[in-house]
Amino acid sequence: MRRVAWAVAAAFVAVSCAGNPSSDDSASPLTTVVDCEPVPDAVCRGAALAGADLSGRSLVGIDLRNADLSGANLSDADLTQAVLIGANLAGANLDGALLARAALDGAVLSTASVRGTIFSNASLRNVDFDGVETALAVATNAVTDGAKPADV
């Protein structure tokens, strides 16, 4: 297990879905922001939130597994203990977001902005950080096994 410590200052900053959230990973994907109202501890697996403005929102414990958040604005959002396993965050703005103890295994963060983002104690296994300036984020005690590029 590889742990890293990135350094930089950061900002501090739950989601309920309409419809029938399911406890299994094969739940049918939600398709719009209307289908997934971001609130604490919501289950929004597979939600289509590309380009959504979720800046400054409290999304503590939300399950956004396999969600499409490409190009979304999550700046200053609180995603503590969020589940973003397999999520597409390519090109997303995560500046100042708090992802402490979040699970992002297998997520795609290519070209995302992470200035001041806190990934402390997060699981970042096999995350794609291609084109991301990871030195601008804080990842104290984060697990980064298999993350790309390898210098994460």
C-alpha positions as CSV (number, residue, x, y, z in Angstrom):
1,M,0.0,0.0,0.0
2,R,1.5,3.3,-1.0
3,R,0.6,6.5,0.9
4,V,1.5,10.0,-0.2
5,A,1.5,13.4,1.3
6,W,0.8,16.3,-1.0
7,A,1.0,19.8,0.4
8,V,-1.0,22.9,-0.2
9,A,-3.5,25.1,1.6
10,A,-7.2,24.1,1.1
11,A,-10.7,25.3,1.7
12,F,-13.2,23.4,3.8
13,V,-16.3,22.9,2.6
14,A,-25.5,15.0,1.5
15,V,-27.7,13.9,-1.8
16,S,-31.1,12.4,-2.1
17,C,-32.3,11.0,-5.4
18,A,-35.8,10.9,-6.7
19,G,-36.9,7.5,-7.8
20,N,-36.0,4.2,-6.3
21,P,-32.4,4.0,-5.0
22,S,-31.1,0.4,-5.0
23,S,-28.5,-1.2,-2.8
24,D,-27.0,-3.2,-5.7
25,D,-24.5,-1.9,-8.2
26,S,-26.7,-2.7,-11.1
27,A,-29.3,0.0,-10.3
28,S,-30.5,1.8,-13.4
29,P,-28.6,5.0,-14.0
30,L,-30.3,8.3,-13.2
31,T,-30.2,10.7,-16.2
32,T,-30.5,14.3,-15.0
33,V,-29.8,16.6,-12.2
34,V,-33.5,16.6,-11.6
35,D,-33.3,12.8,-11.0
36,C,-30.6,13.3,-8.4
37,E,-31.0,16.0,-5.9
38,P,-27.6,16.4,-4.2
39,V,-28.0,16.0,-0.4
40,P,-26.1,14.1,2.3
41,D,-26.0,10.3,2.1
42,A,-28.0,10.0,-1.1
43,V,-27.6,7.1,-3.4
44,C,-27.1,8.4,-7.0
45,R,-25.2,5.6,-8.6
46,G,-24.7,6.1,-12.3
47,A,-26.2,9.6,-12.2
48,A,-25.6,11.7,-15.4
49,L,-24.4,15.0,-13.9
50,A,-21.9,16.1,-16.6
51,G,-21.4,19.9,-16.4
52,A,-23.6,20.2,-13.3
53,D,-22.9,23.1,-10.9
54,L,-22.6,21.5,-7.5
55,S,-20.1,24.1,-6.2
56,G,-20.2,24.7,-2.4
57,R,-22.7,21.9,-1.9
58,S,-22.6,19.5,1.1
59,L,-22.5,16.0,-0.4
60,V,-21.2,14.2,2.6
61,G,-21.5,10.4,2.2
62,I,-23.2,10.5,-1.2
63,D,-22.9,7.4,-3.4
64,L,-22.0,8.6,-6.9
65,R,-20.5,5.3,-8.0
66,N,-20.1,5.2,-11.8
67,A,-21.6,8.7,-12.1
68,D,-20.8,11.0,-15.0
69,L,-19.5,14.2,-13.5
70,S,-17.3,15.2,-16.4
71,G,-16.9,18.9,-16.6
72,A,-18.9,19.4,-13.4
73,N,-18.2,22.3,-11.0
74,L,-17.6,20.7,-7.5
75,S,-15.4,23.6,-6.3
76,D,-15.6,24.0,-2.5
77,A,-18.0,21.0,-2.2
78,D,-17.9,18.8,0.8
79,L,-17.6,15.2,-0.4
80,T,-16.3,13.7,2.8
81,Q,-16.8,9.9,2.8
82,A,-18.4,10.1,-0.7
83,V,-18.3,7.0,-2.9
84,L,-17.0,8.0,-6.3
85,I,-15.8,4.5,-7.4
86,G,-15.6,4.4,-11.2
87,A,-16.9,7.9,-11.6
88,N,-16.0,10.1,-14.6
89,L,-14.7,13.4,-13.2
90,A,-12.7,14.3,-16.4
91,G,-12.3,18.0,-16.7
92,A,-14.2,18.6,-13.5
93,N,-13.4,21.6,-11.2
94,L,-12.6,20.2,-7.7
95,D,-10.8,23.3,-6.5
96,G,-11.1,23.6,-2.7
97,A,-13.3,20.5,-2.5
98,L,-13.0,18.3,0.6
99,L,-12.8,14.5,-0.3
100,A,-11.4,13.3,3.0
101,R,-12.0,9.5,3.5
102,A,-13.7,9.4,0.1
103,A,-13.5,6.3,-2.2
104,L,-12.5,7.1,-5.7
105,D,-11.0,3.8,-6.8
106,G,-10.9,3.5,-10.6
107,A,-12.3,7.1,-11.1
108,V,-11.2,9.2,-14.1
109,L,-9.9,12.6,-13.1
110,S,-8.0,13.4,-16.2
111,T,-7.5,17.1,-16.8
112,A,-9.5,17.9,-13.6
113,S,-8.6,21.0,-11.6
114,V,-7.6,20.1,-8.0
115,R,-6.1,23.3,-6.6
116,G,-6.5,23.1,-2.8
117,T,-8.5,19.9,-3.0
118,I,-8.2,17.7,0.1
119,F,-7.9,13.9,-0.5
120,S,-6.7,13.1,3.0
121,N,-7.2,9.4,3.9
122,A,-9.0,8.9,0.6
123,S,-8.8,5.7,-1.5
124,L,-7.3,6.6,-4.8
125,R,-6.5,3.2,-6.2
126,N,-6.2,3.0,-10.0
127,V,-7.4,6.6,-10.4
128,D,-6.5,8.3,-13.7
129,F,-4.8,11.6,-12.9
130,D,-3.6,12.2,-16.5
131,G,-3.0,15.9,-17.0
132,V,-3.8,16.8,-13.4
133,E,-1.4,19.0,-11.3
134,T,-1.6,16.7,-8.2
135,A,1.0,18.9,-6.4
136,L,-1.7,21.5,-5.9
137,A,-3.8,19.1,-3.8
138,V,-3.4,17.6,-0.3
139,A,-3.5,13.8,-0.1
140,T,-2.1,13.0,3.4
141,N,-2.4,9.3,4.0
142,A,-4.2,8.7,0.8
143,V,-3.9,5.2,-0.8
144,T,-2.7,5.6,-4.4
145,D,-1.8,2.1,-5.5
146,G,-2.0,1.8,-9.3
147,A,-2.9,5.5,-9.8
148,K,-1.8,7.0,-13.1
149,P,0.5,8.8,-13.6
150,A,2.8,6.8,-11.3
151,D,4.2,9.9,-9.6
152,V,0.9,10.6,-7.8
